Amino acid sequence: MAQPIKIIQKKELTAEELQQQKLEELKSLLTDNKEALDKMMGIAGELNDLGVLEAASAMLQAKDKIAKIALGQVTREPVTNLVNVLMGATGAMMSADPKATETVVKSSIAGLHEANEHLKSNKKTGVRDFMKAMNDPDINRAVGFGIHFLRGMGKALKHEDNH
């Protein structure tokens, strides 16, 4: 009867054999993905012809300088003011009724179109035209909206002054 195996010896590959094995795997990958590699090389060639690769390389070499400049620009007062204004406007818009906001924006756009048409006509508007316009239900509605808008804005401004 045969002796039981007690020790399993694992064959250790030499550095040269490992390198040869990796080269064979790489050859296999290259031949299996020839079409994709051709496309990648074509794209890389076009990027190189356009100078994009050179620019990217220069940017990578100057990354510390670029980061310093970008940080300096971002921390300038006009930029921080813009960020603060956007945050305030975003907060205010989030508290607004979406349906009412949509209605006001769509109405404003329609008003801009009508106003542009009037500008194209070069027609003069007199006091009498203004008085007649007040009888127009659409204009009356917009003027009423504007008056109440201003009243609400004034109340809110008064409230802000008290704080």
C-alpha atoms as an extended CHARMM CRD file, in Angstrom:
* protein
*
       163  EXT
         1         1  MET       CA              0.0000000000        0.0000000000        0.0000000000  PROA      1               0.0000000000
         2         2  ALA       CA              1.2430000000        3.5050000000       -0.8410000000  PROA      2               0.0000000000
         3         3  GLN       CA              2.3540000000        6.0150000000        1.7420000000  PROA      3               0.0000000000
         4         4  PRO       CA             -0.0520000000        8.9170000000        2.4110000000  PROA      4               0.0000000000
         5         5  ILE       CA              1.0890000000       12.3280000000        1.1800000000  PROA      5               0.0000000000
         6         6  LYS       CA              2.0270000000       14.4610000000        4.1500000000  PROA      6               0.0000000000
         7         7  ILE       CA              3.7430000000       17.4140000000        2.5000000000  PROA      7               0.0000000000
         8         8  ILE       CA              2.5010000000       19.3330000000       -0.5170000000  PROA      8               0.0000000000
         9         9  GLN       CA              5.1900000000       21.2810000000       -2.2320000000  PROA      9               0.0000000000
        10        10  LYS       CA              4.0800000000       24.3400000000       -4.0900000000  PROA      10              0.0000000000
        11        11  LYS       CA              6.2250000000       25.2290000000       -7.0470000000  PROA      11              0.0000000000
        12        12  GLU       CA              7.6550000000       28.7180000000       -6.5970000000  PROA      12              0.0000000000
        13        13  LEU       CA              8.0440000000       30.6090000000       -9.8540000000  PROA      13              0.0000000000
        14        14  THR       CA             11.2260000000       32.5130000000      -10.4130000000  PROA      14              0.0000000000
        15        15  ALA       CA             11.1180000000       36.2310000000      -11.1720000000  PROA      15              0.0000000000
        16        16  GLU       CA             11.8550000000       35.4440000000      -14.7990000000  PROA      16              0.0000000000
        17        17  GLU       CA              9.0230000000       32.8830000000      -14.9780000000  PROA      17              0.0000000000
        18        18  LEU       CA              6.6040000000       35.3460000000      -13.3330000000  PROA      18              0.0000000000
        19        19  GLN       CA              7.5730000000       38.0110000000      -15.8450000000  PROA      19              0.0000000000
        20        20  GLN       CA              7.0870000000       35.5580000000      -18.7280000000  PROA      20              0.0000000000
        21        21  GLN       CA              3.6770000000       34.5390000000      -17.3580000000  PROA      21              0.0000000000
        22        22  LYS       CA              2.5820000000       38.1930000000      -17.0930000000  PROA      22              0.0000000000
        23        23  LEU       CA              3.7970000000       38.8590000000      -20.6380000000  PROA      23              0.0000000000
        24        24  GLU       CA              1.7010000000       35.9430000000      -21.9120000000  PROA      24              0.0000000000
        25        25  GLU       CA             -1.3830000000       37.2890000000      -20.0550000000  PROA      25              0.0000000000
        26        26  LEU       CA             -0.7650000000       40.7420000000      -21.5360000000  PROA      26              0.0000000000
        27        27  LYS       CA             -0.4290000000       39.3000000000      -25.0580000000  PROA      27              0.0000000000
        28        28  SER       CA             -3.7120000000       37.4650000000      -24.5670000000  PROA      28              0.0000000000
        29        29  LEU       CA             -5.4570000000       40.6420000000      -23.3730000000  PROA      29              0.0000000000
        30        30  LEU       CA             -4.0840000000       42.6180000000      -26.3090000000  PROA      30              0.0000000000
        31        31  THR       CA             -5.2680000000       40.1150000000      -28.8890000000  PROA      31              0.0000000000
        32        32  ASP       CA             -8.6740000000       39.6990000000      -27.2050000000  PROA      32              0.0000000000
        33        33  ASN       CA             -9.2900000000       43.4790000000      -27.0880000000  PROA      33              0.0000000000
        34        34  LYS       CA             -7.6600000000       44.6150000000      -30.3400000000  PROA      34              0.0000000000
        35        35  GLU       CA            -10.6480000000       46.6760000000      -31.5330000000  PROA      35              0.0000000000
        36        36  ALA       CA            -10.9910000000       48.5590000000      -28.2250000000  PROA      36              0.0000000000
        37        37  LEU       CA             -7.2330000000       49.2110000000      -28.1210000000  PROA      37              0.0000000000
        38        38  ASP       CA             -7.2740000000       50.5350000000      -31.6780000000  PROA      38              0.0000000000
        39        39  LYS       CA            -10.0350000000       52.9810000000      -30.7390000000  PROA      39              0.0000000000
        40        40  MET       CA             -8.1960000000       54.0720000000      -27.5920000000  PROA      40              0.0000000000
        41        41  MET       CA             -4.9960000000       54.6560000000      -29.5290000000  PROA      41              0.0000000000
        42        42  GLY       CA             -6.9180000000       56.6410000000      -32.1520000000  PROA      42              0.0000000000
        43        43  ILE       CA             -8.4630000000       58.8420000000      -29.4510000000  PROA      43              0.0000000000
        44        44  ALA       CA             -5.0770000000       59.3070000000      -27.7650000000  PROA      44              0.0000000000
        45        45  GLY       CA             -3.5570000000       60.2550000000      -31.1330000000  PROA      45              0.0000000000
        46        46  GLU       CA             -6.2610000000       62.8530000000      -31.7970000000  PROA      46              0.0000000000
        47        47  LEU       CA             -5.8820000000       64.2950000000      -28.2810000000  PROA      47              0.0000000000
        48        48  ASN       CA             -2.1410000000       64.5070000000      -28.8380000000  PROA      48              0.0000000000
        49        49  ASP       CA             -2.5910000000       66.2190000000      -32.2240000000  PROA      49              0.0000000000
        50        50  LEU       CA             -4.8680000000       68.7960000000      -30.5980000000  PROA      50              0.0000000000
        51        51  GLY       CA             -2.3210000000       69.4500000000      -27.8580000000  PROA      51              0.0000000000
        52        52  VAL       CA             -4.6600000000       68.2590000000      -25.1060000000  PROA      52              0.0000000000
        53        53  LEU       CA             -2.2080000000       65.6980000000      -23.7450000000  PROA      53              0.0000000000
        54        54  GLU       CA              0.5770000000       68.2690000000      -23.5920000000  PROA      54              0.0000000000
        55        55  ALA       CA             -1.7140000000       70.7240000000      -21.7930000000  PROA      55              0.0000000000
        56        56  ALA       CA             -2.8440000000       68.0420000000      -19.3320000000  PROA      56              0.0000000000
        57        57  SER       CA              0.7680000000       67.0850000000      -18.6670000000  PROA      57              0.0000000000
        58        58  ALA       CA              1.7120000000       70.7170000000      -18.0330000000  PROA      58              0.0000000000
        59        59  MET       CA             -1.2660000000       71.1090000000      -15.6880000000  PROA      59              0.0000000000
        60        60  LEU       CA             -0.2510000000       68.0330000000      -13.7270000000  PROA      60              0.0000000000
        61        61  GLN       CA              3.2890000000       69.3430000000      -13.3750000000  PROA      61              0.0000000000
        62        62  ALA       CA              1.9780000000       72.7130000000      -12.1490000000  PROA      62              0.0000000000
        63        63  LYS       CA             -0.8270000000       71.3030000000       -9.9810000000  PROA      63              0.0000000000
        64        64  ASP       CA              0.3880000000       72.9830000000       -6.7850000000  PROA      64              0.0000000000
        65        65  LYS       CA              0.5700000000       76.4070000000       -8.4350000000  PROA      65              0.0000000000
        66        66  ILE       CA             -2.8410000000       75.9120000000      -10.0700000000  PROA      66              0.0000000000
        67        67  ALA       CA             -4.4090000000       74.8400000000       -6.7620000000  PROA      67              0.0000000000
        68        68  LYS       CA             -2.9530000000       77.9050000000       -5.0270000000  PROA      68              0.0000000000
        69        69  ILE       CA             -4.3220000000       80.2370000000       -7.7340000000  PROA      69              0.0000000000
        70        70  ALA       CA             -7.7470000000       78.5530000000       -7.7140000000  PROA      70              0.0000000000
        71        71  LEU       CA             -7.9660000000       78.7510000000       -3.9310000000  PROA      71              0.0000000000
        72        72  GLY       CA             -6.9740000000       82.4190000000       -4.0590000000  PROA      72              0.0000000000
        73        73  GLN       CA             -9.7140000000       83.1300000000       -6.6070000000  PROA      73              0.0000000000
        74        74  VAL       CA            -12.3980000000       81.2220000000       -4.7200000000  PROA      74              0.0000000000
        75        75  THR       CA            -11.6960000000       83.0470000000       -1.4600000000  PROA      75              0.0000000000
        76        76  ARG       CA            -11.9600000000       86.5300000000       -3.0200000000  PROA      76              0.0000000000
        77        77  GLU       CA            -14.7400000000       88.6880000000       -1.5770000000  PROA      77              0.0000000000
        78        78  PRO       CA            -16.8610000000       88.8620000000       -4.7810000000  PROA      78              0.0000000000
        79        79  VAL       CA            -16.8710000000       85.0640000000       -5.0050000000  PROA      79              0.0000000000
        80        80  THR       CA            -17.7680000000       84.5630000000       -1.3340000000  PROA      80              0.0000000000
        81        81  ASN       CA            -20.4870000000       87.2140000000       -1.7310000000  PROA      81              0.0000000000
        82        82  LEU       CA            -21.8640000000       85.3190000000       -4.7320000000  PROA      82              0.0000000000
        83        83  VAL       CA            -21.9040000000       82.0650000000       -2.7720000000  PROA      83              0.0000000000
        84        84  ASN       CA            -23.6940000000       83.7670000000        0.1350000000  PROA      84              0.0000000000
        85        85  VAL       CA            -26.2500000000       85.3550000000       -2.2130000000  PROA      85              0.0000000000
        86        86  LEU       CA            -26.8900000000       82.0190000000       -3.9420000000  PROA      86              0.0000000000
        87        87  MET       CA            -27.3280000000       80.2790000000       -0.5980000000  PROA      87              0.0000000000
        88        88  GLY       CA            -29.7500000000       82.9730000000        0.5700000000  PROA      88              0.0000000000
        89        89  ALA       CA            -31.7010000000       82.8740000000       -2.6930000000  PROA      89              0.0000000000
        90        90  THR       CA            -31.8100000000       79.0780000000       -2.5890000000  PROA      90              0.0000000000
        91        91  GLY       CA            -33.1160000000       79.1370000000        0.9700000000  PROA      91              0.0000000000
        92        92  ALA       CA            -35.7890000000       81.6660000000        0.0300000000  PROA      92              0.0000000000
        93        93  MET       CA            -36.8080000000       79.7130000000       -3.0750000000  PROA      93              0.0000000000
        94        94  MET       CA            -37.1020000000       76.5170000000       -1.0440000000  PROA      94              0.0000000000
        95        95  SER       CA            -39.6640000000       78.1850000000        1.2050000000  PROA      95              0.0000000000
        96        96  ALA       CA            -41.7230000000       79.4870000000       -1.7510000000  PROA      96              0.0000000000
        97        97  ASP       CA            -44.7860000000       77.6780000000       -3.0300000000  PROA      97              0.0000000000
        98        98  PRO       CA            -43.6230000000       75.8640000000       -6.1890000000  PROA      98              0.0000000000
        99        99  LYS       CA            -46.9530000000       76.2430000000       -7.9880000000  PROA      99              0.0000000000
       100       100  ALA       CA            -47.1390000000       79.9910000000       -7.2770000000  PROA      100             0.0000000000
       101       101  THR       CA            -43.5040000000       80.4420000000       -8.3350000000  PROA      101             0.0000000000
       102       102  GLU       CA            -44.1540000000       78.5660000000      -11.5700000000  PROA      102             0.0000000000
       103       103  THR       CA            -47.2000000000       80.7370000000      -12.2820000000  PROA      103             0.0000000000
       104       104  VAL       CA            -45.2550000000       83.9740000000      -11.6820000000  PROA      104             0.0000000000
       105       105  VAL       CA            -42.3250000000       82.8470000000      -13.8590000000  PROA      105             0.0000000000
       106       106  LYS       CA            -44.5530000000       81.7120000000      -16.7340000000  PROA      106             0.0000000000
       107       107  SER       CA            -46.5880000000       84.9350000000      -16.5120000000  PROA      107             0.0000000000
       108       108  SER       CA            -43.3950000000       87.0120000000      -16.5080000000  PROA      108             0.0000000000
       109       109  ILE       CA            -42.1610000000       85.2360000000      -19.6340000000  PROA      109             0.0000000000
       110       110  ALA       CA            -45.4900000000       85.8520000000      -21.3770000000  PROA      110             0.0000000000
       111       111  GLY       CA            -45.2640000000       89.5110000000      -20.3170000000  PROA      111             0.0000000000
       112       112  LEU       CA            -41.7520000000       89.7840000000      -21.7520000000  PROA      112             0.0000000000
       113       113  HSD       CA            -42.9600000000       88.4340000000      -25.1010000000  PROA      113             0.0000000000
       114       114  GLU       CA            -45.8340000000       90.9220000000      -25.2040000000  PROA      114             0.0000000000
       115       115  ALA       CA            -43.5290000000       93.7950000000      -24.1670000000  PROA      115             0.0000000000
       116       116  ASN       CA            -41.0530000000       92.8970000000      -26.9260000000  PROA      116             0.0000000000
       117       117  GLU       CA            -43.8560000000       92.9350000000      -29.4870000000  PROA      117             0.0000000000
       118       118  HSD       CA            -44.8130000000       96.4360000000      -28.3090000000  PROA      118             0.0000000000
       119       119  LEU       CA            -41.1860000000       97.5810000000      -28.6260000000  PROA      119             0.0000000000
       120       120  LYS       CA            -41.0900000000       96.3700000000      -32.2220000000  PROA      120             0.0000000000
       121       121  SER       CA            -44.1730000000       98.4570000000      -33.0930000000  PROA      121             0.0000000000
       122       122  ASN       CA            -42.5480000000      101.7770000000      -32.0120000000  PROA      122             0.0000000000
       123       123  LYS       CA            -46.0300000000      102.8670000000      -30.9690000000  PROA      123             0.0000000000
       124       124  LYS       CA            -46.1960000000      105.7530000000      -28.4680000000  PROA      124             0.0000000000
       125       125  THR       CA            -48.1840000000      105.1860000000      -25.2740000000  PROA      125             0.0000000000
       126       126  GLY       CA            -50.0610000000      108.2040000000      -23.9400000000  PROA      126             0.0000000000
       127       127  VAL       CA            -51.8900000000      108.9640000000      -20.6960000000  PROA      127             0.0000000000
       128       128  ARG       CA            -55.2200000000      108.2050000000      -22.3240000000  PROA      128             0.0000000000
       129       129  ASP       CA            -53.8880000000      104.7770000000      -23.4480000000  PROA      129             0.0000000000
       130       130  PHE       CA            -52.8790000000      104.1180000000      -19.8550000000  PROA      130             0.0000000000
       131       131  MET       CA            -56.3480000000      104.9970000000      -18.5260000000  PROA      131             0.0000000000
       132       132  LYS       CA            -58.0260000000      102.7850000000      -21.1500000000  PROA      132             0.0000000000
       133       133  ALA       CA            -55.6150000000       99.9540000000      -20.3320000000  PROA      133             0.0000000000
       134       134  MET       CA            -56.7850000000       99.9280000000      -16.7100000000  PROA      134             0.0000000000
       135       135  ASN       CA            -60.1710000000       98.6900000000      -17.9660000000  PROA      135             0.0000000000
       136       136  ASP       CA            -58.4770000000       95.7070000000      -19.6240000000  PROA      136             0.0000000000
       137       137  PRO       CA            -59.0040000000       92.7620000000      -17.2150000000  PROA      137             0.0000000000
       138       138  ASP       CA            -55.5450000000       91.2970000000      -17.9550000000  PROA      138             0.0000000000
       139       139  ILE       CA            -53.7660000000       94.5720000000      -17.2200000000  PROA      139             0.0000000000
       140       140  ASN       CA            -55.9230000000       95.2090000000      -14.1520000000  PROA      140             0.0000000000
       141       141  ARG       CA            -55.0620000000       91.7510000000      -12.8640000000  PROA      141             0.0000000000
       142       142  ALA       CA            -51.3100000000       92.3750000000      -13.3690000000  PROA      142             0.0000000000
       143       143  VAL       CA            -51.4630000000       95.8370000000      -11.7490000000  PROA      143             0.0000000000
       144       144  GLY       CA            -53.4060000000       94.4100000000       -8.7920000000  PROA      144             0.0000000000
       145       145  PHE       CA            -50.8510000000       91.6270000000       -8.4980000000  PROA      145             0.0000000000
       146       146  GLY       CA            -48.0530000000       94.1870000000       -8.5620000000  PROA      146             0.0000000000
       147       147  ILE       CA            -49.6640000000       96.3700000000       -5.8990000000  PROA      147             0.0000000000
       148       148  HSD       CA            -50.2300000000       93.4140000000       -3.5650000000  PROA      148             0.0000000000
       149       149  PHE       CA            -46.7590000000       92.0950000000       -4.3110000000  PROA      149             0.0000000000
       150       150  LEU       CA            -45.2870000000       95.4440000000       -3.2910000000  PROA      150             0.0000000000
       151       151  ARG       CA            -47.4800000000       95.5430000000       -0.1540000000  PROA      151             0.0000000000
       152       152  GLY       CA            -46.2630000000       92.0850000000        0.9210000000  PROA      152             0.0000000000
       153       153  MET       CA            -42.6730000000       93.0140000000        0.1320000000  PROA      153             0.0000000000
       154       154  GLY       CA            -43.0110000000       96.2060000000        2.1810000000  PROA      154             0.0000000000
       155       155  LYS       CA            -44.4090000000       94.2960000000        5.1470000000  PROA      155             0.0000000000
       156       156  ALA       CA            -41.5400000000       91.8280000000        4.9860000000  PROA      156             0.0000000000
       157       157  LEU       CA            -39.0150000000       94.6620000000        4.7360000000  PROA      157             0.0000000000
       158       158  LYS       CA            -40.5680000000       96.3360000000        7.8020000000  PROA      158             0.0000000000
       159       159  HSD       CA            -40.3590000000       93.0230000000        9.6410000000  PROA      159             0.0000000000
       160       160  GLU       CA            -36.6430000000       92.7030000000        8.6790000000  PROA      160             0.0000000000
       161       161  ASP       CA            -35.9470000000       96.2650000000        9.9190000000  PROA      161             0.0000000000
       162       162  ASN       CA            -37.2240000000       95.2840000000       13.3810000000  PROA      162             0.0000000000
       163       163  HSD       CA            -34.6060000000       92.5420000000       13.7100000000  PROA      163             0.0000000000
